[in-house]
């Protein structure tokens, strides 16, 4: 459905890290689904992301009290090591059919990695 011309938004989302020093990545924390999966998430509903591994991204809302987990349908090579991704959308939301791109840093420059398809946004409660 076309809603008329809209500016393409190029958004870079930097993921927070907790300064992990392990050489092998920690597994994604367990999460319990607390609602039905959503096909789209308005960009205004999340303020941060946490890349858990090459398959899992948590989209974190406002004060961190809401989390939507996306488990990618395929491994997104380089996503965790880049720890940042970018996407383009002409809408005010990010949807399951959208493509994200790991954003690799080379000195002061960034290079977009291969595209990876998203999946539904599942509201979750993270295990402590």
MOWO-V458616 format. One record per residue. RES is the residue in three letters. PSI is psi as a letter, one per 20 degrees, with the letter a starting at -180 (NA if undefined). D_FIRST is the distance of its C-alpha to the first C-alpha in Angstrom with 2 decimals. Layout:
BEGIN
RES/PSI/D_FIRST
RES/PSI/D_FIRST
END
This chain:
BEGIN
UNK/p/0.00
UNK/p/3.80
UNK/k/6.41
UNK/r/9.16
UNK/p/11.74
UNK/q/12.73
UNK/q/15.83
UNK/p/15.98
UNK/p/18.05
UNK/o/20.71
UNK/p/22.25
UNK/p/25.41
UNK/o/26.31
UNK/p/29.98
UNK/q/31.18
UNK/q/34.29
UNK/r/37.20
UNK/k/40.32
UNK/k/42.68
UNK/p/43.18
UNK/j/46.06
UNK/q/46.02
UNK/h/45.58
UNK/p/43.75
UNK/q/40.60
UNK/q/40.87
UNK/q/38.74
UNK/p/35.71
UNK/q/36.99
UNK/q/36.57
UNK/q/33.81
UNK/p/33.38
UNK/p/29.98
UNK/j/29.95
UNK/r/26.65
UNK/q/23.75
UNK/q/21.55
UNK/q/18.22
UNK/h/15.17
UNK/q/14.57
UNK/o/17.22
UNK/p/16.93
UNK/h/18.95
UNK/i/21.28
UNK/i/22.39
UNK/q/24.24
UNK/i/26.90
UNK/r/28.31
UNK/q/28.08
UNK/o/30.88
UNK/o/30.79
UNK/h/33.03
UNK/a/33.25
UNK/j/31.34
UNK/i/29.30
UNK/p/28.92
UNK/p/27.40
UNK/p/27.89
UNK/p/25.62
UNK/p/27.98
UNK/q/27.27
UNK/d/29.38
UNK/j/32.98
UNK/j/32.45
UNK/i/32.46
UNK/p/29.02
UNK/p/28.18
UNK/p/25.21
UNK/p/26.24
UNK/p/24.16
UNK/o/26.10
UNK/q/24.68
UNK/h/24.58
UNK/q/26.84
UNK/p/29.43
UNK/n/28.29
UNK/p/31.48
UNK/i/32.82
UNK/g/30.53
UNK/g/33.47
UNK/h/35.83
UNK/h/33.43
UNK/j/32.83
UNK/q/29.94
UNK/r/26.46
UNK/r/23.73
UNK/r/19.99
UNK/p/17.33
UNK/q/14.04
UNK/j/11.97
UNK/r/11.23
UNK/k/14.15
UNK/r/14.23
UNK/p/15.30
UNK/r/13.86
UNK/h/15.71
UNK/i/14.06
UNK/r/15.00
UNK/p/18.27
UNK/r/21.31
UNK/o/24.38
UNK/q/27.93
UNK/o/29.51
UNK/p/33.14
UNK/p/35.72
UNK/n/38.43
UNK/c/40.87
UNK/j/39.05
UNK/q/36.12
UNK/q/33.00
UNK/p/31.56
UNK/p/28.19
UNK/a/28.76
UNK/q/26.86
UNK/q/23.31
UNK/p/22.96
UNK/q/20.08
UNK/a/19.66
UNK/r/19.91
UNK/q/19.43
UNK/o/20.96
UNK/o/24.04
UNK/p/25.95
UNK/r/29.54
UNK/p/33.04
UNK/q/34.93
UNK/q/38.45
UNK/NA/41.16
END
